[in-house]
Amino acid sequence: MPLFKKRAVGKPGEWFYCLEHKTVEEGPQCPAKDRFGPYASRKEAEQAMETARERNLEWENDPKWHDTPASSEDG
């Protein structure tokens, strides 16, 4: 355990979504590993999980991110 625990100080107007508590917080209150953000508004932070789902779908369907080559029809 560290002798001095450095706590992140939030800036007013920075919003985060805590993955552990499933809540929106102003300024980083939970560890970075447990949060998404920062967001510019509370509303953006509230929609963090939906935004992540949409981005995941985009990336899963993006052909540039697939490691396997496209199948060819070699009759």
N, CA, C and O atoms as a Tripos MOL2 file, in Angstrom:
@<TRIPOS>MOLECULE
protein
  300   299    75     0     0
PROTEIN
NO_CHARGES

@<TRIPOS>ATOM
      1 N           0.8510   -1.1820    0.0000 N.3       1 MET1
      2 CA          0.0000    0.0000    0.0000 C.3       1 MET1
      3 C           0.8910    1.2370    0.0000 C.2       1 MET1
      4 O           1.8370    1.3250    0.7840 O.2       1 MET1
      5 N           0.5930    2.1870   -0.8730 N.am      2 PRO2
      6 CA          1.4420    3.3790   -0.9420 C.3       2 PRO2
      7 C           1.3450    4.1990    0.3440 C.2       2 PRO2
      8 O           0.3210    4.2350    1.0250 O.2       2 PRO2
      9 N           2.4470    4.8420    0.6300 N.am      3 LEU3
     10 CA          2.5120    5.6790    1.8160 C.3       3 LEU3
     11 C           1.6280    6.9110    1.6710 C.2       3 LEU3
     12 O           0.9340    7.3100    2.6060 O.2       3 LEU3
     13 N           1.6660    7.5050    0.4790 N.am      4 PHE4
     14 CA          0.8370    8.6810    0.2120 C.3       4 PHE4
     15 C          -0.0920    8.3400   -0.9360 C.2       4 PHE4
     16 O           0.3620    8.0080   -2.0310 O.2       4 PHE4
     17 N          -1.3500    8.4180   -0.6990 N.am      5 LYS5
     18 CA         -2.3290    8.0880   -1.7300 C.3       5 LYS5
     19 C          -2.7180    9.3620   -2.4680 C.2       5 LYS5
     20 O          -3.3260   10.2650   -1.8930 O.2       5 LYS5
     21 N          -2.3610    9.4240   -3.7450 N.am      6 LYS6
     22 CA         -2.6930   10.5970   -4.5620 C.3       6 LYS6
     23 C          -4.1130   10.4270   -5.0840 C.2       6 LYS6
     24 O          -4.4380    9.4310   -5.7300 O.2       6 LYS6
     25 N          -4.9240   11.3830   -4.8030 N.am      7 ARG7
     26 CA         -6.3150   11.3450   -5.2370 C.3       7 ARG7
     27 C          -6.5030   12.3190   -6.3910 C.2       7 ARG7
     28 O          -6.0790   13.4720   -6.3220 O.2       7 ARG7
     29 N          -7.1390   11.8450   -7.4450 N.am      8 ALA8
     30 CA         -7.3960   12.7020   -8.6030 C.3       8 ALA8
     31 C          -8.3860   13.7900   -8.2210 C.2       8 ALA8
     32 O          -9.4050   13.5250   -7.5840 O.2       8 ALA8
     33 N          -8.0810   14.9930   -8.6100 N.am      9 VAL9
     34 CA         -8.9590   16.1180   -8.3240 C.3       9 VAL9
     35 C          -9.7320   16.4430   -9.5920 C.2       9 VAL9
     36 O          -9.1510   16.6270  -10.6610 O.2       9 VAL9
     37 N         -11.0320   16.5100   -9.4580 N.am     10 GLY10
     38 CA        -11.8600   16.8080  -10.6080 C.3      10 GLY10
     39 C         -11.9680   18.2910  -10.8730 C.2      10 GLY10
     40 O         -11.8150   19.1200   -9.9760 O.2      10 GLY10
     41 N         -12.2310   18.6010  -12.1100 N.am     11 LYS11
     42 CA        -12.4580   19.9860  -12.5050 C.3      11 LYS11
     43 C         -13.9660   20.2160  -12.5800 C.2      11 LYS11
     44 O         -14.7040   19.3300  -13.0100 O.2      11 LYS11
     45 N         -14.4210   21.3690  -12.1750 N.am     12 PRO12
     46 CA        -15.8580   21.6410  -12.3030 C.3      12 PRO12
     47 C         -16.2930   21.4980  -13.7590 C.2      12 PRO12
     48 O         -15.6300   21.9850  -14.6750 O.2      12 PRO12
     49 N         -17.4010   20.8310  -13.9460 N.am     13 GLY13
     50 CA        -17.9240   20.6490  -15.2950 C.3      13 GLY13
     51 C         -17.4510   19.3840  -15.9780 C.2      13 GLY13
     52 O         -17.8870   19.1040  -17.0950 O.2      13 GLY13
     53 N         -16.5720   18.6030  -15.3540 N.am     14 GLU14
     54 CA        -16.1750   17.3040  -15.9130 C.3      14 GLU14
     55 C         -17.0700   16.2360  -15.2960 C.2      14 GLU14
     56 O         -17.2070   16.1530  -14.0760 O.2      14 GLU14
     57 N         -17.6630   15.4380  -16.1400 N.am     15 TRP15
     58 CA        -18.5830   14.4050  -15.6900 C.3      15 TRP15
     59 C         -18.0500   13.0380  -16.0650 C.2      15 TRP15
     60 O         -17.4320   12.8730  -17.1170 O.2      15 TRP15
     61 N         -18.2850   12.0660  -15.2150 N.am     16 PHE16
     62 CA        -17.8290   10.6960  -15.4140 C.3      16 PHE16
     63 C         -18.9770    9.7340  -15.1450 C.2      16 PHE16
     64 O         -19.9270   10.0640  -14.4360 O.2      16 PHE16
     65 N         -18.8750    8.5280  -15.7270 N.am     17 TYR17
     66 CA        -19.8280    7.4650  -15.4350 C.3      17 TYR17
     67 C         -19.0650    6.3660  -14.7270 C.2      17 TYR17
     68 O         -18.1230    5.8040  -15.2850 O.2      17 TYR17
     69 N         -19.4630    6.0520  -13.4940 N.am     18 CYS18
     70 CA        -18.8000    5.0130  -12.7070 C.3      18 CYS18
     71 C         -19.3980    3.6590  -13.0710 C.2      18 CYS18
     72 O         -20.5980    3.4360  -12.9100 O.2      18 CYS18
     73 N         -18.5480    2.7580  -13.5650 N.am     19 LEU19
     74 CA        -18.9910    1.4300  -13.9730 C.3      19 LEU19
     75 C         -19.3280    0.5450  -12.7800 C.2      19 LEU19
     76 O         -20.1820   -0.3360  -12.8790 O.2      19 LEU19
     77 N         -18.6710    0.7730  -11.6720 N.am     20 GLU20
     78 CA        -18.8980   -0.0490  -10.4750 C.3      20 GLU20
     79 C         -20.2230    0.3140   -9.7950 C.2      20 GLU20
     80 O         -21.0030   -0.5670   -9.4330 O.2      20 GLU20
     81 N         -20.4660    1.6060   -9.6280 N.am     21 HIS21
     82 CA        -21.6650    2.0490   -8.9260 C.3      21 HIS21
     83 C         -22.8310    2.3560   -9.8650 C.2      21 HIS21
     84 O         -23.9630    2.5610   -9.4250 O.2      21 HIS21
     85 N         -22.5320    2.3850  -11.1740 N.am     22 LYS22
     86 CA        -23.5360    2.6920  -12.1980 C.3      22 LYS22
     87 C         -24.2080    4.0390  -11.9250 C.2      22 LYS22
     88 O         -25.4290    4.1800  -11.9790 O.2      22 LYS22
     89 N         -23.3510    5.0220  -11.6310 N.am     23 THR23
     90 CA        -23.8390    6.3710  -11.3430 C.3      23 THR23
     91 C         -22.9850    7.3960  -12.0820 C.2      23 THR23
     92 O         -21.8640    7.1130  -12.5040 O.2      23 THR23
     93 N         -23.5440    8.5850  -12.2240 N.am     24 VAL24
     94 CA        -22.8290    9.7180  -12.8120 C.3      24 VAL24
     95 C         -22.2160   10.5070  -11.6710 C.2      24 VAL24
     96 O         -22.8500   10.7220  -10.6380 O.2      24 VAL24
     97 N         -20.9740   10.9380  -11.8680 N.am     25 GLU25
     98 CA        -20.3120   11.7290  -10.8300 C.3      25 GLU25
     99 C         -19.6310   12.9290  -11.4570 C.2      25 GLU25
    100 O         -19.1100   12.8520  -12.5700 O.2      25 GLU25
    101 N         -19.6390   14.0360  -10.7350 N.am     26 GLU26
    102 CA        -18.9410   15.2230  -11.2090 C.3      26 GLU26
    103 C         -17.5340   15.1830  -10.6520 C.2      26 GLU26
    104 O         -17.3280   15.0910   -9.4420 O.2      26 GLU26
    105 N         -16.5700   15.2520  -11.5530 N.am     27 GLY27
    106 CA        -15.1820   15.0890  -11.1310 C.3      27 GLY27
    107 C         -14.9130   13.6180  -10.8770 C.2      27 GLY27
    108 O         -15.8340   12.8770  -10.5320 O.2      27 GLY27
    109 N         -13.6750   13.1800  -11.0380 N.am     28 PRO28
    110 CA        -13.3810   11.7600  -10.8220 C.3      28 PRO28
    111 C         -13.4230   11.4280   -9.3330 C.2      28 PRO28
    112 O         -12.5880   11.8950   -8.5580 O.2      28 PRO28
    113 N         -14.3960   10.6240   -8.9470 N.am     29 GLN29
    114 CA        -14.5110   10.2010   -7.5590 C.3      29 GLN29
    115 C         -14.0530    8.7630   -7.3850 C.2      29 GLN29
    116 O         -13.4980    8.4070   -6.3460 O.2      29 GLN29
    117 N         -14.2810    7.9400   -8.3900 N.am     30 CYS30
    118 CA        -13.8730    6.5380   -8.3440 C.3      30 CYS30
    119 C         -12.5920    6.3720   -9.1620 C.2      30 CYS30
    120 O         -12.2570    7.2420   -9.9670 O.2      30 CYS30
    121 N         -11.8700    5.2620   -8.9650 N.am     31 PRO31
    122 CA        -10.6270    5.0340   -9.7120 C.3      31 PRO31
    123 C         -10.8590    5.0210  -11.2280 C.2      31 PRO31
    124 O         -11.9420    4.6720  -11.6990 O.2      31 PRO31
    125 N          -9.8450    5.4010  -11.9660 N.am     32 ALA32
    126 CA         -9.9380    5.4810  -13.4260 C.3      32 ALA32
    127 C         -10.3520    4.1480  -14.0460 C.2      32 ALA32
    128 O         -11.0550    4.1290  -15.0560 O.2      32 ALA32
    129 N          -9.9260    3.0420  -13.4540 N.am     33 LYS33
    130 CA        -10.2630    1.7270  -14.0140 C.3      33 LYS33
    131 C         -11.7570    1.4320  -13.9410 C.2      33 LYS33
    132 O         -12.2420    0.5190  -14.6090 O.2      33 LYS33
    133 N         -12.4840    2.1940  -13.1390 N.am     34 ASP34
    134 CA        -13.9120    1.9530  -12.9390 C.3      34 ASP34
    135 C         -14.8080    3.0220  -13.5510 C.2      34 ASP34
    136 O         -15.9850    3.1070  -13.2020 O.2      34 ASP34
    137 N         -14.2730    3.8410  -14.4580 N.am     35 ARG35
    138 CA        -15.1140    4.9200  -14.9640 C.3      35 ARG35
    139 C         -14.8570    5.2200  -16.4430 C.2      35 ARG35
    140 O         -13.7870    4.9400  -16.9850 O.2      35 ARG35
    141 N         -15.8750    5.7970  -17.0660 N.am     36 PHE36
    142 CA        -15.7780    6.3520  -18.4080 C.3      36 PHE36
    143 C         -15.7760    7.8650  -18.2580 C.2      36 PHE36
    144 O         -16.4110    8.4000  -17.3490 O.2      36 PHE36
    145 N         -15.0740    8.5500  -19.1310 N.am     37 GLY37
    146 CA        -15.1130   10.0020  -19.1000 C.3      37 GLY37
    147 C         -13.7280   10.5870  -19.2350 C.2      37 GLY37
    148 O         -12.7560    9.8430  -19.3610 O.2      37 GLY37
    149 N         -13.6170   11.8660  -19.2120 N.am     38 PRO38
    150 CA        -14.6330   12.8440  -18.8310 C.3      38 PRO38
    151 C         -15.5770   13.1860  -19.9820 C.2      38 PRO38
    152 O         -15.2350   13.0720  -21.1590 O.2      38 PRO38
    153 N         -16.7580   13.6030  -19.5980 N.am     39 TYR39
    154 CA        -17.7660   14.0890  -20.5330 C.3      39 TYR39
    155 C         -18.0090   15.5660  -20.2520 C.2      39 TYR39
    156 O         -17.7800   16.0430  -19.1400 O.2      39 TYR39
    157 N         -18.4700   16.2750  -21.2560 N.am     40 ALA40
    158 CA        -18.6950   17.7160  -21.1320 C.3      40 ALA40
    159 C         -19.9560   18.0460  -20.3540 C.2      40 ALA40
    160 O         -20.0770   19.1410  -19.8050 O.2      40 ALA40
    161 N         -20.9000   17.1070  -20.2980 N.am     41 SER41
    162 CA        -22.1550   17.3910  -19.5970 C.3      41 SER41
    163 C         -22.6270   16.1550  -18.8370 C.2      41 SER41
    164 O         -22.1980   15.0320  -19.1030 O.2      41 SER41
    165 N         -23.5110   16.3960  -17.8950 N.am     42 ARG42
    166 CA        -24.0960   15.2970  -17.1230 C.3      42 ARG42
    167 C         -24.8810   14.3620  -18.0560 C.2      42 ARG42
    168 O         -24.8360   13.1410  -17.9060 O.2      42 ARG42
    169 N         -25.5900   14.9470  -19.0080 N.am     43 LYS43
    170 CA        -26.3970   14.1450  -19.9360 C.3      43 LYS43
    171 C         -25.5230   13.1850  -20.7480 C.2      43 LYS43
    172 O         -25.8890   12.0250  -20.9370 O.2      43 LYS43
    173 N         -24.3690   13.6640  -21.2290 N.am     44 GLU44
    174 CA        -23.4530   12.7910  -21.9680 C.3      44 GLU44
    175 C         -22.9800   11.6380  -21.0830 C.2      44 GLU44
    176 O         -22.8980   10.4970  -21.5380 O.2      44 GLU44
    177 N         -22.6710   11.9330  -19.8310 N.am     45 ALA45
    178 CA        -22.2160   10.8880  -18.9060 C.3      45 ALA45
    179 C         -23.3290    9.8780  -18.6350 C.2      45 ALA45
    180 O         -23.0670    8.6800  -18.5190 O.2      45 ALA45
    181 N         -24.5620   10.3530  -18.5350 N.am     46 GLU46
    182 CA        -25.6980    9.4520  -18.3120 C.3      46 GLU46
    183 C         -25.8730    8.4770  -19.4750 C.2      46 GLU46
    184 O         -26.3610    7.3630  -19.2830 O.2      46 GLU46
    185 N         -25.4790    8.8910  -20.6780 N.am     47 GLN47
    186 CA        -25.6300    8.0540  -21.8710 C.3      47 GLN47
    187 C         -24.3620    7.2590  -22.1860 C.2      47 GLN47
    188 O         -24.2410    6.7100  -23.2810 O.2      47 GLN47
    189 N         -23.4290    7.1900  -21.2580 N.am     48 ALA48
    190 CA        -22.1290    6.5570  -21.5000 C.3      48 ALA48
    191 C         -22.2540    5.1030  -21.9540 C.2      48 ALA48
    192 O         -21.5660    4.6910  -22.8880 O.2      48 ALA48
    193 N         -23.1080    4.3300  -21.3170 N.am     49 MET49
    194 CA        -23.2210    2.9150  -21.6770 C.3      49 MET49
    195 C         -23.8290    2.7420  -23.0680 C.2      49 MET49
    196 O         -23.4000    1.8710  -23.8250 O.2      49 MET49
    197 N         -24.8090    3.5500  -23.4040 N.am     50 GLU50
    198 CA        -25.4110    3.4840  -24.7400 C.3      50 GLU50
    199 C         -24.3910    3.8950  -25.7980 C.2      50 GLU50
    200 O         -24.3110    3.2700  -26.8560 O.2      50 GLU50
    201 N         -23.6160    4.9340  -25.5240 N.am     51 THR51
    202 CA        -22.5720    5.3680  -26.4470 C.3      51 THR51
    203 C         -21.5480    4.2550  -26.6450 C.2      51 THR51
    204 O         -21.1090    4.0120  -27.7690 O.2      51 THR51
    205 N         -21.1650    3.5800  -25.5710 N.am     52 ALA52
    206 CA        -20.2030    2.4820  -25.6690 C.3      52 ALA52
    207 C         -20.7710    1.3340  -26.4920 C.2      52 ALA52
    208 O         -20.0590    0.7510  -27.3110 O.2      52 ALA52
    209 N         -22.0490    0.9990  -26.2870 N.am     53 ARG53
    210 CA        -22.6790   -0.0730  -27.0770 C.3      53 ARG53
    211 C         -22.6730    0.2710  -28.5630 C.2      53 ARG53
    212 O         -22.3560   -0.5760  -29.3980 O.2      53 ARG53
    213 N         -23.0240    1.5150  -28.8940 N.am     54 GLU54
    214 CA        -23.0530    1.9390  -30.2980 C.3      54 GLU54
    215 C         -21.6620    1.8650  -30.9190 C.2      54 GLU54
    216 O         -21.5090    1.3920  -32.0450 O.2      54 GLU54
    217 N         -20.6510    2.3290  -30.1940 N.am     55 ARG55
    218 CA        -19.2810    2.2850  -30.7200 C.3      55 ARG55
    219 C         -18.7990    0.8600  -30.8900 C.2      55 ARG55
    220 O         -18.1260    0.5480  -31.8730 O.2      55 ARG55
    221 N         -19.1280   -0.0090  -29.9520 N.am     56 ASN56
    222 CA        -18.7310   -1.4150  -30.0750 C.3      56 ASN56
    223 C         -19.3340   -2.0450  -31.3190 C.2      56 ASN56
    224 O         -18.6530   -2.7800  -32.0340 O.2      56 ASN56
    225 N         -20.6020   -1.7650  -31.5840 N.am     57 LEU57
    226 CA        -21.2460   -2.3060  -32.7860 C.3      57 LEU57
    227 C         -20.5690   -1.7900  -34.0540 C.2      57 LEU57
    228 O         -20.3510   -2.5460  -35.0010 O.2      57 LEU57
    229 N         -20.2380   -0.4970  -34.0640 N.am     58 GLU58
    230 CA        -19.5500    0.0670  -35.2230 C.3      58 GLU58
    231 C         -18.2110   -0.6310  -35.4450 C.2      58 GLU58
    232 O         -17.8750   -0.9870  -36.5740 O.2      58 GLU58
    233 N         -17.4490   -0.8280  -34.3760 N.am     59 TRP59
    234 CA        -16.1300   -1.4490  -34.5000 C.3      59 TRP59
    235 C         -16.2350   -2.9160  -34.8880 C.2      59 TRP59
    236 O         -15.4340   -3.4050  -35.6850 O.2      59 TRP59
    237 N         -17.2220   -3.6280  -34.3300 N.am     60 GLU60
    238 CA        -17.3900   -5.0420  -34.6690 C.3      60 GLU60
    239 C         -17.7430   -5.2280  -36.1380 C.2      60 GLU60
    240 O         -17.4020   -6.2480  -36.7370 O.2      60 GLU60
    241 N         -18.4220   -4.2500  -36.7150 N.am     61 ASN61
    242 CA        -18.8440   -4.3450  -38.1100 C.3      61 ASN61
    243 C         -17.9180   -3.6190  -39.0760 C.2      61 ASN61
    244 O         -18.2000   -3.5590  -40.2730 O.2      61 ASN61
    245 N         -16.8300   -3.0730  -38.5780 N.am     62 ASP62
    246 CA        -15.8680   -2.3570  -39.4180 C.3      62 ASP62
    247 C         -14.8660   -3.3610  -39.9960 C.2      62 ASP62
    248 O         -14.1200   -3.9790  -39.2360 O.2      62 ASP62
    249 N         -14.8320   -3.5340  -41.3000 N.am     63 PRO63
    250 CA        -13.9350   -4.5320  -41.8960 C.3      63 PRO63
    251 C         -12.4540   -4.2500  -41.6450 C.2      63 PRO63
    252 O         -11.6420   -5.1710  -41.7210 O.2      63 PRO63
    253 N         -12.0860   -3.0240  -41.3540 N.am     64 LYS64
    254 CA        -10.6810   -2.7010  -41.0900 C.3      64 LYS64
    255 C         -10.1920   -3.2980  -39.7770 C.2      64 LYS64
    256 O          -8.9830   -3.4110  -39.5740 O.2      64 LYS64
    257 N         -11.1040   -3.6850  -38.8730 N.am     65 TRP65
    258 CA        -10.7060   -4.1940  -37.5620 C.3      65 TRP65
    259 C         -10.7080   -5.7120  -37.4780 C.2      65 TRP65
    260 O         -10.4020   -6.2600  -36.4190 O.2      65 TRP65
    261 N         -11.0350   -6.3960  -38.5370 N.am     66 HIS66
    262 CA        -11.0580   -7.8570  -38.5190 C.3      66 HIS66
    263 C          -9.6930   -8.4020  -38.9110 C.2      66 HIS66
    264 O          -9.0900   -7.9390  -39.8800 O.2      66 HIS66
    265 N          -9.2050   -9.3810  -38.1640 N.am     67 ASP67
    266 CA         -7.9100   -9.9820  -38.4400 C.3      67 ASP67
    267 C          -7.9800  -11.0180  -39.5390 C.2      67 ASP67
    268 O          -6.9800  -11.2750  -40.2110 O.2      67 ASP67
    269 N          -9.1260  -11.6100  -39.7340 N.am     68 THR68
    270 CA         -9.2490  -12.6450  -40.7440 C.3      68 THR68
    271 C          -9.5420  -12.0150  -42.0930 C.2      68 THR68
    272 O         -10.3560  -11.0960  -42.1890 O.2      68 THR68
    273 N          -8.8820  -12.5050  -43.1380 N.am     69 PRO69
    274 CA         -9.1520  -11.9520  -44.4760 C.3      69 PRO69
    275 C         -10.5540  -12.3220  -44.9440 C.2      69 PRO69
    276 O         -11.1180  -13.3310  -44.5210 O.2      69 PRO69
    277 N         -11.0870  -11.5200  -45.7920 N.am     70 ALA70
    278 CA        -12.4100  -11.7990  -46.3480 C.3      70 ALA70
    279 C         -12.3340  -13.0940  -47.1440 C.2      70 ALA70
    280 O         -11.3760  -13.3280  -47.8800 O.2      70 ALA70
    281 N         -13.3490  -13.9270  -46.9890 N.am     71 SER71
    282 CA        -13.3580  -15.2170  -47.7010 C.3      71 SER71
    283 C         -13.5440  -14.9660  -49.1940 C.2      71 SER71
    284 O         -14.3340  -14.1190  -49.6120 O.2      71 SER71
    285 N         -12.7950  -15.7230  -49.9760 N.am     72 SER72
    286 CA        -12.9340  -15.6060  -51.4310 C.3      72 SER72
    287 C         -13.5910  -16.8610  -51.9630 C.2      72 SER72
    288 O         -13.4710  -17.9420  -51.3870 O.2      72 SER72
    289 N         -14.2730  -16.6990  -53.0500 N.am     73 GLU73
    290 CA        -14.9580  -17.8390  -53.6600 C.3      73 GLU73
    291 C         -14.0620  -18.4240  -54.7320 C.2      73 GLU73
    292 O         -14.0070  -17.9150  -55.8510 O.2      73 GLU73
    293 N         -13.3530  -19.5040  -54.3860 N.am     74 ASP74
    294 CA        -12.4240  -20.1700  -55.3290 C.3      74 ASP74
    295 C         -13.0890  -21.3900  -55.9370 C.2      74 ASP74
    296 O         -12.5110  -22.4740  -55.8630 O.2      74 ASP74
    297 N         -14.2260  -21.2860  -56.5130 N.am     75 GLY75
    298 CA        -15.0070  -22.3120  -57.1140 C.3      75 GLY75
    299 C         -14.4970  -23.6200  -57.2700 C.2      75 GLY75
    300 O         -15.1880  -24.4950  -57.7930 O.2      75 GLY75
@<TRIPOS>BOND
     1     1     2 1
     2     2     3 1
     3     3     4 2
     4     3     5 am
     5     5     6 1
     6     6     7 1
     7     7     8 2
     8     7     9 am
     9     9    10 1
    10    10    11 1
    11    11    12 2
    12    11    13 am
    13    13    14 1
    14    14    15 1
    15    15    16 2
    16    15    17 am
    17    17    18 1
    18    18    19 1
    19    19    20 2
    20    19    21 am
    21    21    22 1
    22    22    23 1
    23    23    24 2
    24    23    25 am
    25    25    26 1
    26    26    27 1
    27    27    28 2
    28    27    29 am
    29    29    30 1
    30    30    31 1
    31    31    32 2
    32    31    33 am
    33    33    34 1
    34    34    35 1
    35    35    36 2
    36    35    37 am
    37    37    38 1
    38    38    39 1
    39    39    40 2
    40    39    41 am
    41    41    42 1
    42    42    43 1
    43    43    44 2
    44    43    45 am
    45    45    46 1
    46    46    47 1
    47    47    48 2
    48    47    49 am
    49    49    50 1
    50    50    51 1
    51    51    52 2
    52    51    53 am
    53    53    54 1
    54    54    55 1
    55    55    56 2
    56    55    57 am
    57    57    58 1
    58    58    59 1
    59    59    60 2
    60    59    61 am
    61    61    62 1
    62    62    63 1
    63    63    64 2
    64    63    65 am
    65    65    66 1
    66    66    67 1
    67    67    68 2
    68    67    69 am
    69    69    70 1
    70    70    71 1
    71    71    72 2
    72    71    73 am
    73    73    74 1
    74    74    75 1
    75    75    76 2
    76    75    77 am
    77    77    78 1
    78    78    79 1
    79    79    80 2
    80    79    81 am
    81    81    82 1
    82    82    83 1
    83    83    84 2
    84    83    85 am
    85    85    86 1
    86    86    87 1
    87    87    88 2
    88    87    89 am
    89    89    90 1
    90    90    91 1
    91    91    92 2
    92    91    93 am
    93    93    94 1
    94    94    95 1
    95    95    96 2
    96    95    97 am
    97    97    98 1
    98    98    99 1
    99    99   100 2
   100    99   101 am
   101   101   102 1
   102   102   103 1
   103   103   104 2
   104   103   105 am
   105   105   106 1
   106   106   107 1
   107   107   108 2
   108   107   109 am
   109   109   110 1
   110   110   111 1
   111   111   112 2
   112   111   113 am
   113   113   114 1
   114   114   115 1
   115   115   116 2
   116   115   117 am
   117   117   118 1
   118   118   119 1
   119   119   120 2
   120   119   121 am
   121   121   122 1
   122   122   123 1
   123   123   124 2
   124   123   125 am
   125   125   126 1
   126   126   127 1
   127   127   128 2
   128   127   129 am
   129   129   130 1
   130   130   131 1
   131   131   132 2
   132   131   133 am
   133   133   134 1
   134   134   135 1
   135   135   136 2
   136   135   137 am
   137   137   138 1
   138   138   139 1
   139   139   140 2
   140   139   141 am
   141   141   142 1
   142   142   143 1
   143   143   144 2
   144   143   145 am
   145   145   146 1
   146   146   147 1
   147   147   148 2
   148   147   149 am
   149   149   150 1
   150   150   151 1
   151   151   152 2
   152   151   153 am
   153   153   154 1
   154   154   155 1
   155   155   156 2
   156   155   157 am
   157   157   158 1
   158   158   159 1
   159   159   160 2
   160   159   161 am
   161   161   162 1
   162   162   163 1
   163   163   164 2
   164   163   165 am
   165   165   166 1
   166   166   167 1
   167   167   168 2
   168   167   169 am
   169   169   170 1
   170   170   171 1
   171   171   172 2
   172   171   173 am
   173   173   174 1
   174   174   175 1
   175   175   176 2
   176   175   177 am
   177   177   178 1
   178   178   179 1
   179   179   180 2
   180   179   181 am
   181   181   182 1
   182   182   183 1
   183   183   184 2
   184   183   185 am
   185   185   186 1
   186   186   187 1
   187   187   188 2
   188   187   189 am
   189   189   190 1
   190   190   191 1
   191   191   192 2
   192   191   193 am
   193   193   194 1
   194   194   195 1
   195   195   196 2
   196   195   197 am
   197   197   198 1
   198   198   199 1
   199   199   200 2
   200   199   201 am
   201   201   202 1
   202   202   203 1
   203   203   204 2
   204   203   205 am
   205   205   206 1
   206   206   207 1
   207   207   208 2
   208   207   209 am
   209   209   210 1
   210   210   211 1
   211   211   212 2
   212   211   213 am
   213   213   214 1
   214   214   215 1
   215   215   216 2
   216   215   217 am
   217   217   218 1
   218   218   219 1
   219   219   220 2
   220   219   221 am
   221   221   222 1
   222   222   223 1
   223   223   224 2
   224   223   225 am
   225   225   226 1
   226   226   227 1
   227   227   228 2
   228   227   229 am
   229   229   230 1
   230   230   231 1
   231   231   232 2
   232   231   233 am
   233   233   234 1
   234   234   235 1
   235   235   236 2
   236   235   237 am
   237   237   238 1
   238   238   239 1
   239   239   240 2
   240   239   241 am
   241   241   242 1
   242   242   243 1
   243   243   244 2
   244   243   245 am
   245   245   246 1
   246   246   247 1
   247   247   248 2
   248   247   249 am
   249   249   250 1
   250   250   251 1
   251   251   252 2
   252   251   253 am
   253   253   254 1
   254   254   255 1
   255   255   256 2
   256   255   257 am
   257   257   258 1
   258   258   259 1
   259   259   260 2
   260   259   261 am
   261   261   262 1
   262   262   263 1
   263   263   264 2
   264   263   265 am
   265   265   266 1
   266   266   267 1
   267   267   268 2
   268   267   269 am
   269   269   270 1
   270   270   271 1
   271   271   272 2
   272   271   273 am
   273   273   274 1
   274   274   275 1
   275   275   276 2
   276   275   277 am
   277   277   278 1
   278   278   279 1
   279   279   280 2
   280   279   281 am
   281   281   282 1
   282   282   283 1
   283   283   284 2
   284   283   285 am
   285   285   286 1
   286   286   287 1
   287   287   288 2
   288   287   289 am
   289   289   290 1
   290   290   291 1
   291   291   292 2
   292   291   293 am
   293   293   294 1
   294   294   295 1
   295   295   296 2
   296   295   297 am
   297   297   298 1
   298   298   299 1
   299   299   300 2
@<TRIPOS>SUBSTRUCTURE
     1 MET1         2 RESIDUE 1 A MET
     2 PRO2         6 RESIDUE 1 A PRO
     3 LEU3        10 RESIDUE 1 A LEU
     4 PHE4        14 RESIDUE 1 A PHE
     5 LYS5        18 RESIDUE 1 A LYS
     6 LYS6        22 RESIDUE 1 A LYS
     7 ARG7        26 RESIDUE 1 A ARG
     8 ALA8        30 RESIDUE 1 A ALA
     9 VAL9        34 RESIDUE 1 A VAL
    10 GLY10       38 RESIDUE 1 A GLY
    11 LYS11       42 RESIDUE 1 A LYS
    12 PRO12       46 RESIDUE 1 A PRO
    13 GLY13       50 RESIDUE 1 A GLY
    14 GLU14       54 RESIDUE 1 A GLU
    15 TRP15       58 RESIDUE 1 A TRP
    16 PHE16       62 RESIDUE 1 A PHE
    17 TYR17       66 RESIDUE 1 A TYR
    18 CYS18       70 RESIDUE 1 A CYS
    19 LEU19       74 RESIDUE 1 A LEU
    20 GLU20       78 RESIDUE 1 A GLU
    21 HIS21       82 RESIDUE 1 A HIS
    22 LYS22       86 RESIDUE 1 A LYS
    23 THR23       90 RESIDUE 1 A THR
    24 VAL24       94 RESIDUE 1 A VAL
    25 GLU25       98 RESIDUE 1 A GLU
    26 GLU26      102 RESIDUE 1 A GLU
    27 GLY27      106 RESIDUE 1 A GLY
    28 PRO28      110 RESIDUE 1 A PRO
    29 GLN29      114 RESIDUE 1 A GLN
    30 CYS30      118 RESIDUE 1 A CYS
    31 PRO31      122 RESIDUE 1 A PRO
    32 ALA32      126 RESIDUE 1 A ALA
    33 LYS33      130 RESIDUE 1 A LYS
    34 ASP34      134 RESIDUE 1 A ASP
    35 ARG35      138 RESIDUE 1 A ARG
    36 PHE36      142 RESIDUE 1 A PHE
    37 GLY37      146 RESIDUE 1 A GLY
    38 PRO38      150 RESIDUE 1 A PRO
    39 TYR39      154 RESIDUE 1 A TYR
    40 ALA40      158 RESIDUE 1 A ALA
    41 SER41      162 RESIDUE 1 A SER
    42 ARG42      166 RESIDUE 1 A ARG
    43 LYS43      170 RESIDUE 1 A LYS
    44 GLU44      174 RESIDUE 1 A GLU
    45 ALA45      178 RESIDUE 1 A ALA
    46 GLU46      182 RESIDUE 1 A GLU
    47 GLN47      186 RESIDUE 1 A GLN
    48 ALA48      190 RESIDUE 1 A ALA
    49 MET49      194 RESIDUE 1 A MET
    50 GLU50      198 RESIDUE 1 A GLU
    51 THR51      202 RESIDUE 1 A THR
    52 ALA52      206 RESIDUE 1 A ALA
    53 ARG53      210 RESIDUE 1 A ARG
    54 GLU54      214 RESIDUE 1 A GLU
    55 ARG55      218 RESIDUE 1 A ARG
    56 ASN56      222 RESIDUE 1 A ASN
    57 LEU57      226 RESIDUE 1 A LEU
    58 GLU58      230 RESIDUE 1 A GLU
    59 TRP59      234 RESIDUE 1 A TRP
    60 GLU60      238 RESIDUE 1 A GLU
    61 ASN61      242 RESIDUE 1 A ASN
    62 ASP62      246 RESIDUE 1 A ASP
    63 PRO63      250 RESIDUE 1 A PRO
    64 LYS64      254 RESIDUE 1 A LYS
    65 TRP65      258 RESIDUE 1 A TRP
    66 HIS66      262 RESIDUE 1 A HIS
    67 ASP67      266 RESIDUE 1 A ASP
    68 THR68      270 RESIDUE 1 A THR
    69 PRO69      274 RESIDUE 1 A PRO
    70 ALA70      278 RESIDUE 1 A ALA
    71 SER71      282 RESIDUE 1 A SER
    72 SER72      286 RESIDUE 1 A SER
    73 GLU73      290 RESIDUE 1 A GLU
    74 ASP74      294 RESIDUE 1 A ASP
    75 GLY75      298 RESIDUE 1 A GLY
